[in-house]
Amino acid sequence: MAWGLTLFSLPWWALAVILIVLAVVVIKFVKKIFVNTGLGLVALLVINFFGSPYGIKIPINLVTVVVSALLGLAGVGALIILTLLGIRV
């Protein structure tokens, strides 16, 4: 007789604990993505507003918005570096 432990042989409270832990992990991950996206888009707007006198003007188009949304502050930093190097996005 095998005494192996399977998912369906766990008691109901163990399954509940596993589902709660999984839900918390997923919510933290999704929250981190939304915060990163929000910060990237806000940073893109702030850089355009305050960077104009210094010659930093990042055009707001589909590519820059997607880069800012997906990569967050790192994406905005990359767009600033590309702008300073004279590469148009």
C-alpha positions in Angstrom: 0.0 0.0 0.0 1.4 3.3 -1.1 1.3 6.2 1.4 1.8 8.9 -1.2 0.3 12.3 -0.6 -1.7 13.7 -3.5 -3.6 17.0 -3.8 -6.9 15.2 -3.5 -5.9 13.4 -0.4 -5.2 16.5 1.6 -7.7 17.6 4.2 -10.1 20.5 3.3 -8.3 23.0 5.5 -5.0 22.3 3.8 -6.5 23.0 0.4 -8.0 26.2 1.8 -4.6 27.4 3.1 -2.9 26.6 -0.3 -5.6 28.5 -2.1 -5.3 31.5 0.2 -1.5 31.6 -0.1 -1.8 31.3 -3.9 -4.3 34.2 -4.0 -2.1 36.4 -1.9 0.9 35.7 -4.2 -1.1 36.5 -7.3 -2.6 39.7 -5.9 0.9 40.9 -4.9 2.2 40.2 -8.4 -0.7 41.9 -10.1 -0.4 44.9 -7.7 3.3 45.2 -8.4 2.6 45.3 -12.2 -0.1 48.0 -11.8 2.1 50.1 -9.7 5.0 49.8 -12.1 2.8 50.6 -15.0 1.3 53.7 -13.3 4.7 55.0 -12.2 6.1 54.6 -15.7 3.2 56.5 -17.4 3.3 59.2 -14.8 7.1 59.5 -15.1 6.7 59.8 -18.9 4.3 62.8 -18.5 6.4 64.4 -15.8 9.6 64.1 -17.9 7.8 65.7 -20.8 6.4 68.5 -18.7 9.6 69.4 -16.7 12.2 68.2 -19.3 11.2 70.6 -22.1 13.4 73.5 -20.9 16.3 71.1 -20.8 15.8 69.7 -24.3 14.4 66.4 -23.1 11.1 65.9 -25.0 9.9 62.3 -25.5 7.1 62.0 -28.0 4.0 60.4 -26.7 3.1 57.7 -29.1 2.2 54.1 -29.0 5.8 52.8 -28.8 6.8 55.1 -25.9 3.5 54.5 -24.0 4.0 50.7 -24.3 7.6 50.9 -23.3 6.7 53.0 -20.3 3.8 50.8 -19.3 5.7 47.5 -19.6 9.0 48.5 -18.2 8.0 51.3 -15.8 10.6 53.6 -14.6 13.4 51.6 -16.3 11.6 52.1 -19.6 11.3 55.8 -19.1 15.0 55.9 -18.2 15.8 54.0 -21.4 13.7 56.5 -23.4 15.5 59.4 -21.8 18.9 57.9 -22.7 17.8 57.3 -26.3 16.6 60.9 -26.5 19.8 62.3 -25.2 21.8 60.2 -27.7 19.7 61.6 -30.5 17.8 58.4 -31.3 14.2 59.2 -32.2 11.6 56.7 -31.0 
